[in-house]
């Protein structure tokens, strides 16, 4: 994956230093096609890895967990739910459903 720093170097070499795609590819060690793609891309384009949405056992309870944690913010410290307590409660609930 190409970083923003690398993208800046590529664009600087091409537009300011007037180096060819071949020369840039040799200096940086990327293929000419990759260099060409990033030179032609609009300036605002940032390289990003597109992740697929992943779901786990707690995904259906995401809203409930967030509400519980927000409610804990207003409780005294000794009355808040600990991570261990949350894990035990939710693991019991999940195992009971299976």
C-alpha positions in Angstrom: 0.0 0.0 0.0 1.2 3.5 -0.8 1.4 6.0 2.0 0.6 9.7 1.8 4.3 10.5 2.2 5.1 8.3 -0.8 2.3 9.9 -2.8 3.7 13.3 -2.1 7.2 12.3 -3.3 5.8 10.8 -6.5 3.7 13.9 -7.3 6.7 16.2 -6.4 9.1 14.3 -8.7 6.6 14.3 -11.5 5.2 17.9 -11.4 8.0 19.9 -9.8 11.1 18.0 -10.8 9.7 17.0 -14.2 11.0 13.4 -14.0 9.5 10.8 -16.3 7.3 7.9 -14.9 10.2 5.5 -15.8 12.7 7.5 -13.7 10.3 7.8 -10.8 9.6 4.1 -10.9 13.3 3.3 -10.8 14.0 5.6 -7.9 11.1 4.5 -5.8 10.9 0.8 -6.8 7.2 0.8 -7.8 5.8 -0.2 -11.2 5.2 2.5 -13.8 1.5 1.6 -13.8 1.3 2.4 -10.1 3.1 5.7 -10.6 0.9 6.6 -13.5 -2.2 5.8 -11.5 -1.3 8.1 -8.6 -0.1 10.9 -10.9 -3.4 10.9 -12.8 -5.5 10.7 -9.6 -7.0 14.0 -8.4 -5.0 15.7 -5.7 -7.6 15.1 -3.0 -7.5 11.4 -3.5 -6.0 9.5 -0.6 -4.8 5.9 -0.8 -7.0 3.9 1.4 -7.6 0.2 2.1 -11.2 -0.7 1.7 -12.2 -3.1 4.5 -15.3 -5.3 4.3 -17.8 -4.9 7.1 -17.1 -7.6 9.6 -19.6 -9.0 12.1 -18.9 -10.8 15.3 -20.9 -12.3 18.1 -21.5 -8.9 19.8 -22.6 -7.1 16.6 -26.3 -7.5 17.4 -25.8 -6.0 20.8 -23.6 -3.1 19.7 -26.3 -0.4 20.4 -27.1 -1.9 23.8 -23.5 -2.0 24.8 -22.9 1.6 23.8 -26.0 2.7 25.8 -24.7 0.8 28.9 -21.3 2.4 28.6 -22.7 5.9 28.1 -24.9 5.4 31.2 -21.8 4.3 33.2 -20.2 7.7 32.5 -22.6 9.3 34.9 -22.3 6.7 37.7 -19.8 6.9 40.5 -16.6 5.1 39.7 -17.2 2.3 42.2 -20.7 1.6 40.6 -19.5 1.4 37.0 -19.5 -1.9 35.1 -16.0 -3.3 34.7 -14.8 -4.9 31.5 -14.6 -8.2 33.3 -18.2 -8.0 34.5 -19.5 -7.0 31.1 -17.7 -9.9 29.5 -19.1 -12.4 32.0 -22.7 -11.1 31.6 -22.6 -11.1 27.8 -20.8 -14.4 27.4 -23.4 -16.0 29.7 -26.2 -14.4 27.6 -24.6 -15.5 24.3 -24.0 -19.1 25.5 -27.5 -19.4 26.8 -29.0 -18.6 23.3 -26.8 -21.1 21.5 
